[in-house]
Amino acid sequence: MSAKKDCGNHGKCRRKLFRKIIACILVFLLIALITILLIWAILRPSKPRFILQDTTVYAFNASTPNFLTSSFQVTVSSRNPNDKIGIYYDRLNIYATYRNQQITLRTSIPPTYQGHKEINVWSPFIYGNMVPIAPYFSVALCSEQAAGSVSLMINIDGRVRWKVGTFISGGYHLYARCPAYITFGSKSNGVMVGENAVKFQFVTRCSVSV
């Protein structure tokens, strides 16, 4: 009878010990989570700032109805405005659109880490060969080109993570839109570089959402 009672008490002790261990782990995790959230709230990470510095046009041919062939080299800079937060750029793709229709292929920018207050500059090539465009857009594009000015949008689509000390956040979607105004003919304000390329200086601030 005594042996059975001892076994029963021993089982109860083990269950109590197990519950205490679980409770301690949960309290520790809760404290760690609250600490991370407090640090995050105090530091308040600001989204990176993108600037379109220039665009060099190597080809822009809309002579075939409903098709566009284009080739650009764009220079984009990104600045981390945070004092104590680093940014991991895990994925960045850059491409051009006309009236929200994509007109070039996506070009990938290599993943990189951006420290506090650092600036990164990229100069990728983006291009599209005989890209189909909607008939209405084709007519509008030809009209704008004939008038001497075409409004394009350089888009940056990617994924970023924040680094605070040793803590690294989960991934966040980043989207930047940079307006680029390309001029033609007598209204062109570009500079000839080489035989067929024209370089346009912008220093245009991009809208960024994270």
N, C-alpha and C positions, 0 to 999 in steps of 0.2 A: 504493500500500500504506500509506504514511504518512498519507494523507488519510483512508483508511478507519479507521485506528487512532485518529486524532484525533476522528473522528465518534463512534466507540464510546466513547472516554473522556468525551467531552462529554455523551453520553447518560447514562453512569453518574453523572457529577457532578450532572446535573439531578435524577436519581432520588434521590441521597443528600440533596440540598438539600430536595427535596420531603418526604422522610421526616423530616428534622430539623424542618421547619416544622410538620408534623403532630404530631410528638412534643412540641414546645414548646406547641402549642395544647392538647393533651391534658393536659400537666402544669399549665398555667395553669388550665384548667377544674377539674382535680382539687383544686388548692390553693384555688380560690374556693369549691368545694363544701364542702371540709373547714372552711374559715373560717366559712361560713354555718352549718354544722351545729354548730360549737363555740359560736358566738354564741347560736344557738337553744338549745343545751343549758345554757349558762350562765344565760341569762335565764329560761328555763323559763316560757313564757306560761301564765298562769292564765285559766281560762274566766270569762266575765262572770257577774255575780251579778244575778239578777232577783228583784224583790219585787212582789207583787200588793198594791197599797195600798188600793184600794177597788173596789167594784162597785155600780153604780146599776142597779136593775131597773126597766125601763119596762113590760115585759110578760112574763108567764109564765102561759100558759094551756094546760093539759093536759086540758081538759074533754071534748074530742073524742077518743074511744078511738083509740089508736095514732098520734096526731098531737100535735105540740107547737109552739106559737107562742111565741117568746121574743125579747126585745130588751134588751140590756145596754149600758152604757158602763163600760168597765174602765180603771183607771189602773194602769199598770205602769211600774216604774222599772228601769233597767239601770245597773250600775256596773262600770267597768273597773278591776280591782284591780291592774293592772300599773303599775310605775313607769316603764318604758322601752319599752312596747309599746302601739301603738294598735290599734284594732279597726275594720275596715270592716264595717258591716252592709249587705251587698249585697241581701239579701232577708229580710223578716220578715212572716210571716202569723200572725194571731191568730184563734182560734176557740174555741168551748166544746164540751165533750163531757159526756155523762152515761153512766157505766159504759162508757167507751171508745167510745161511739157518738156521732158528731158530730151536734150539734143546731143549729148555726148555720153560716152561710156564713163563709168566710175573709175577713178584712179585712186588706188590705195596709198595712204601715207604710212610709213613704218611706225609701229608702236613706239612710244617714248614716255619718259617721265619728265615732268616739269616742276622744278623746285620753287621755293617761295620767291615771288616777284620776278621770276625768270621770264624771258621772251624766247619763243621758238619761231623760226622763219622757214617756210617751205615754198618750193617753186616747182610744183608738178606740172606735167603736160596733161591736157585733157583733149579728147578729140572724138569725132563721130563721122563716119563715112557713109554718105547717102542714107541718112537717118530719116525715116518717114515722119512727116508732120501733118497735122490735120489740115484739110483744105482751107478752112477759114484762117488758120494761123499762117499758112503759106502766103495767102494774099496779103495779110497784114504785115508780114515780115518783108515782103517785096516792096510794099508801100513805104514802110519805115526806112528801108535801105535806100530807096530812091529819094526820100526826103533828107537823107544824110545822117540819120541817127537811129540806132537799134538798142533797145533796153534789154539786157540779159540779166540773169541771176546766177551767181556762183554759189553753189550749195555745198555745205560740209555736213556730213551725216556720220555719227560715230557713237562710241561708248567710252565713258570715263569713270574713274574711281578716285575717291579722295583719300589722302594719307595724312593722318593726324598723329604725330609721334610714331608709335609702332602699330597703331590701329589703321586698317585699310577698309574702307567701306565697300559695299556691294556696287555693282555696275549701274550707271545712270546713262540714259540716252541723251546725246547732245546733238543739237541741230542749229546750224548757223546759216544765215542768208545774207549774201553780200551783193548789192546792186552794182552792175557794171554797164556803163554807157559807151557803146562803140560808135564812133563817127566815121563818115565816109565822104569821099569827094572833097569839094571845096570847104566843107564844114569840119573836116577831119582835124583834130588837135593832137593826133598821135605823132610819134617820131619814128622815122624809117630806121630799121635795124636789119642790115643785110639787104638782099635783093627784093624779097617779097613780104617781109614781116613788118608790122607796125606795132609800136609799143605805146600803150596808154597808161599814164600815171593817174592814180585815183586817190589813194590814202582814204578809203571809204570805210567807215565803221560798220560792222556787220551786226545784225540782230541775232542774239544767241538765246536759246532756250535749253534748259537742262531739266 
